[in-house]
Amino acid sequence: MGELKKRRLGRTDLLVSELGLGAMDTPHSPEAMPTIETALDLGIDFIDTAREYEGSEFLLGKVIRHRGGEGFHIASKTFRRSASGAQYDIDRSLKVLGLPKLPLYQLHDVSTPEAWDEVRNEDGALEGLKTAQYRGLIDHIGVSSHNLELLPELITSGEFSTVMIEYSAFHPQTAPLIELAAKHDVGIIVMRPVGGSGRTTTMRGNIAHGTAGILTPANLLRYVLSNPAVSVAIPGASYPSRIIENVATATESQLMTEAEKRALEAAAAELY
């Protein structure tokens, strides 16, 4: 197994492994701690969590207290929309994780114009994150969103160093947004690169029955990592075996051709 490549996370200037870990579901696994440990041991150095992910920050805090917090980056998120609420969440995140500061803190799921207006009010969550940045508690500010119409404004607002979006062969329509982010030096964090848990379960069932064809988690991850404007992909994982599979794909596979990408998109569209 080779070494994971590094990519620049937009204007943060952080170099992070192109394969990260989305730690939303990991705490619910009987192998939660070994999953995180395996990820770090194999060179994954970017882990995404959130205040709202039950047990996720607590799990990562246990790992940090066991092995220290050096050599990898943890990004968390807040669903709070007020300045005071966002600052409270940051303080809680740091306490639970056992860290003095975080390299990246994100506004979680700003997916409606109303939410965007709310977080950028004078006493909105964006101001709270800027205050935390001034206090030295966070280095950079990011945002996640599912709204294709709102995302161009978020990307070009100048407020965010990173944007988290969904992108995969199931969701290829965000490719122009990734190009836009690259032009504005905004780092792109890709959620659900292999389609999300429901699709992954269906695909693994098809693989077991020999009917998967080209639609596999490995090919889906290749699809995302073949886009040079993606900073980091963060598939979720609940077992060390999934981490090992993903790292093998990222380090050993060739980039996809455009023809391969179109074929995979067609296969994904047929699944659901």
C-alpha positions as CSV (number, residue, x, y, z in Angstrom):
1,M,0.0,0.0,0.0
2,G,1.4,3.4,-1.0
3,E,1.5,6.7,0.7
4,L,-1.5,9.0,0.5
5,K,-1.0,12.1,-1.6
6,K,-1.4,15.6,-0.2
7,R,-3.5,18.4,-1.6
8,R,-3.7,22.0,-0.7
9,L,-6.9,23.0,1.2
10,G,-7.6,26.2,-0.6
11,R,-6.5,29.5,0.9
12,T,-5.9,27.8,4.3
13,D,-2.6,26.7,2.8
14,L,-2.9,23.5,4.8
15,L,-1.6,20.4,3.0
16,V,-4.0,17.5,3.8
17,S,-4.3,13.9,2.7
18,E,-6.6,13.7,-0.3
19,L,-8.5,11.0,1.5
20,G,-10.0,12.1,4.8
21,L,-12.6,10.6,7.1
22,G,-16.1,11.6,7.8
23,A,-16.6,10.6,11.4
24,M,-20.4,11.0,11.7
25,D,-21.3,7.3,12.1
26,T,-18.0,6.0,13.4
27,P,-18.9,6.3,17.1
28,H,-21.8,3.8,16.7
29,S,-19.5,1.0,15.6
30,P,-18.2,-1.7,17.9
31,E,-14.8,-1.0,16.3
32,A,-15.0,2.8,16.6
33,M,-11.6,3.4,18.3
34,P,-9.7,0.9,16.0
35,T,-11.3,2.6,13.0
36,I,-9.9,6.0,13.9
37,E,-6.6,4.6,14.9
38,T,-6.3,2.7,11.6
39,A,-7.1,5.9,9.6
40,L,-4.3,7.8,11.4
41,D,-1.8,5.0,11.2
42,L,-2.4,4.8,7.4
43,G,-1.8,8.5,6.8
44,I,-5.3,10.0,6.8
45,D,-4.7,13.3,8.5
46,F,-8.1,15.1,7.9
47,I,-11.1,14.1,10.0
48,D,-14.5,15.9,9.8
49,T,-16.9,15.9,12.7
50,A,-19.6,18.2,14.1
51,R,-21.2,19.1,17.4
52,E,-24.4,17.4,16.2
53,Y,-22.8,14.1,15.4
54,E,-23.6,12.0,18.4
55,G,-20.5,10.8,20.2
56,S,-18.2,11.9,17.4
57,E,-16.2,14.6,19.1
58,F,-16.1,12.5,22.3
59,L,-14.6,9.5,20.3
60,L,-12.0,11.7,18.7
61,G,-11.2,13.2,22.1
62,K,-10.5,9.8,23.4
63,V,-8.1,9.1,20.5
64,I,-6.4,12.4,21.0
65,R,-5.9,11.8,24.7
66,H,-4.5,8.3,23.9
67,R,-2.0,9.3,21.2
68,G,-1.8,13.1,21.2
69,G,-3.3,15.6,18.7
70,E,-0.2,16.2,16.5
71,G,0.1,15.3,12.9
72,F,-3.6,15.4,11.8
73,H,-6.3,18.0,11.4
74,I,-9.8,17.9,12.9
75,A,-12.6,20.1,11.4
76,S,-15.8,20.5,13.3
77,K,-19.1,22.3,12.6
78,T,-21.9,24.1,14.3
79,F,-25.6,24.2,13.5
80,R,-26.1,27.3,15.7
81,R,-27.1,30.4,13.9
82,S,-26.3,33.0,16.5
83,A,-22.9,34.4,17.4
84,S,-23.2,33.4,21.1
85,G,-24.4,29.9,20.1
86,A,-21.5,29.4,17.7
87,Q,-19.0,30.5,20.2
88,Y,-20.5,28.2,22.8
89,D,-20.2,25.3,20.4
90,I,-16.6,26.1,19.6
91,D,-15.7,26.2,23.4
92,R,-17.5,22.8,23.8
93,S,-15.8,21.3,20.8
94,L,-12.3,22.2,22.2
95,K,-13.2,20.9,25.6
96,V,-14.5,17.6,24.4
97,L,-11.7,17.1,21.9
98,G,-9.0,18.2,24.4
99,L,-7.4,20.7,22.0
100,P,-6.4,24.3,22.4
101,K,-7.7,25.3,18.9
102,L,-9.0,23.8,15.7
103,P,-7.6,24.5,12.2
104,L,-11.1,24.7,10.7
105,Y,-14.6,25.3,12.0
106,Q,-17.6,25.3,9.7
107,L,-21.1,26.6,9.6
108,H,-23.2,23.4,9.2
109,D,-25.8,23.1,6.4
110,V,-26.3,26.6,5.3
111,S,-28.8,25.5,2.6
112,T,-31.5,28.1,2.5
113,P,-31.4,31.9,1.8
114,E,-33.0,32.3,5.2
115,A,-30.2,30.4,6.9
116,W,-27.5,32.4,5.0
117,D,-29.2,35.7,6.1
118,E,-29.4,34.5,9.6
119,V,-25.7,33.4,10.0
120,R,-24.4,36.7,8.5
121,N,-26.5,39.0,10.6
122,E,-24.7,41.4,12.9
123,D,-25.1,38.9,15.8
124,G,-25.1,35.8,13.5
125,A,-23.0,32.7,13.7
126,L,-20.5,33.9,11.1
127,E,-19.6,36.8,13.5
128,G,-19.2,34.3,16.3
129,L,-16.7,32.3,14.3
130,K,-14.8,35.4,13.4
131,T,-14.6,36.3,17.1
132,A,-13.3,32.8,17.9
133,Q,-10.8,33.2,15.1
134,Y,-9.7,36.5,16.7
135,R,-9.4,34.8,20.1
136,G,-7.1,32.2,18.5
137,L,-9.5,29.3,19.0
138,I,-9.9,28.5,15.3
139,D,-7.6,29.2,12.3
140,H,-10.1,29.1,9.4
141,I,-13.8,29.3,8.7
142,G,-15.7,27.0,6.4
143,V,-19.3,26.2,5.4
144,S,-21.3,23.2,4.3
145,S,-24.3,23.4,2.0
146,H,-26.6,21.2,-0.1
147,N,-28.2,24.1,-2.1
148,L,-26.9,24.3,-5.7
149,E,-28.4,27.7,-6.2
150,L,-26.9,29.2,-3.0
151,L,-23.5,27.6,-3.2
152,P,-22.1,30.1,-5.9
153,E,-22.8,33.0,-3.5
154,L,-21.2,31.1,-0.6
155,I,-18.1,30.3,-2.6
156,T,-17.6,33.8,-3.9
157,S,-18.6,35.7,-0.7
158,G,-15.0,35.9,0.5
159,E,-16.1,34.7,3.9
160,F,-15.0,31.1,3.7
161,S,-11.7,29.3,3.2
162,T,-13.5,26.0,2.5
163,V,-16.8,24.8,1.3
164,M,-18.2,21.2,1.9
165,I,-20.4,19.9,-0.9
166,E,-21.7,16.6,-2.1
167,Y,-20.0,15.3,-5.2
168,S,-19.9,11.8,-6.8
169,A,-21.0,9.9,-9.9
170,F,-24.4,10.0,-8.2
171,H,-24.2,13.8,-7.9
172,P,-22.0,15.1,-10.7
173,Q,-23.9,18.4,-11.1
174,T,-21.6,20.1,-8.5
175,A,-18.6,19.8,-10.8
176,P,-18.9,23.4,-12.0
177,L,-19.1,24.6,-8.4
178,I,-15.8,22.8,-7.7
179,E,-14.3,24.7,-10.7
180,L,-15.7,28.0,-9.3
181,A,-14.2,27.3,-5.9
182,A,-10.8,26.6,-7.5
183,K,-10.9,30.0,-9.2
184,H,-11.6,31.7,-5.8
185,D,-9.0,29.6,-4.0
186,V,-11.7,28.0,-1.8
187,G,-10.9,24.5,-0.6
188,I,-13.4,21.8,-1.5
189,I,-14.3,19.1,1.0
190,V,-16.4,16.4,-0.6
191,M,-19.0,14.7,1.5
192,R,-20.6,11.4,0.4
193,P,-18.0,10.6,-2.3
194,V,-19.2,7.0,-2.5
195,G,-22.9,7.9,-2.5
196,G,-23.9,7.7,1.2
197,S,-24.7,4.7,3.4
198,G,-27.9,3.5,1.7
199,R,-26.3,3.4,-1.7
200,T,-23.1,1.8,-0.4
201,T,-25.1,-1.0,1.3
202,T,-26.9,-1.7,-2.0
203,M,-23.6,-1.7,-4.0
204,R,-21.9,-4.1,-1.5
205,G,-24.9,-6.4,-1.8
206,N,-24.5,-6.3,-5.6
207,I,-20.8,-7.0,-5.3
208,A,-21.5,-10.0,-3.1
209,H,-23.9,-11.3,-5.7
210,G,-21.5,-10.6,-8.6
211,T,-23.9,-8.0,-10.2
212,A,-22.1,-4.7,-9.4
213,G,-20.3,-4.2,-12.6
214,I,-18.3,-0.9,-12.6
215,L,-20.5,0.6,-9.8
216,T,-18.3,0.0,-6.8
217,P,-17.2,2.1,-3.8
218,A,-13.6,1.9,-5.1
219,N,-14.6,3.3,-8.5
220,L,-16.7,6.0,-7.0
221,L,-13.8,7.1,-4.8
222,R,-11.5,7.1,-7.9
223,Y,-14.1,9.3,-9.7
224,V,-13.9,12.0,-7.0
225,L,-10.1,11.9,-6.5
226,S,-9.7,12.2,-10.3
227,N,-10.9,15.8,-10.0
228,P,-7.7,17.8,-9.3
229,A,-9.8,20.7,-7.9
230,V,-11.1,18.5,-5.0
231,S,-9.1,19.2,-1.8
232,V,-10.1,16.2,0.2
233,A,-12.8,13.5,0.0
234,I,-14.3,12.3,3.4
235,P,-16.1,9.0,3.1
236,G,-17.5,7.7,6.3
237,A,-16.2,4.5,7.8
238,S,-17.3,2.4,10.8
239,Y,-14.7,-0.5,10.5
240,P,-10.9,-0.6,10.0
241,S,-11.5,-2.8,6.9
242,R,-13.3,0.1,5.2
243,I,-10.4,2.4,6.0
244,I,-7.9,-0.1,4.5
245,E,-10.0,-0.5,1.4
246,N,-10.2,3.3,0.8
247,V,-6.5,3.9,1.4
248,A,-5.7,1.1,-1.0
249,T,-8.0,2.7,-3.6
250,A,-6.5,6.2,-3.1
251,T,-2.9,5.0,-3.3
252,E,-3.0,2.3,-5.9
253,S,-5.6,3.2,-8.5
254,Q,-5.1,5.2,-11.7
255,L,-7.0,8.4,-12.4
256,M,-10.2,8.0,-14.4
257,T,-10.5,9.0,-18.0
258,E,-13.5,11.1,-19.1
259,A,-15.0,8.1,-20.8
260,E,-14.8,6.1,-17.5
261,K,-16.4,8.9,-15.6
262,R,-19.3,9.1,-18.0
263,A,-19.8,5.3,-17.9
264,L,-19.8,5.4,-14.1
265,E,-22.3,8.3,-14.0
266,A,-24.6,6.3,-16.3
267,A,-24.3,3.2,-14.0
268,A,-25.0,5.4,-10.9
269,A,-28.1,6.9,-12.6
270,E,-29.5,3.4,-13.1
271,L,-29.1,2.4,-9.4
272,Y,-31.2,5.4,-8.0
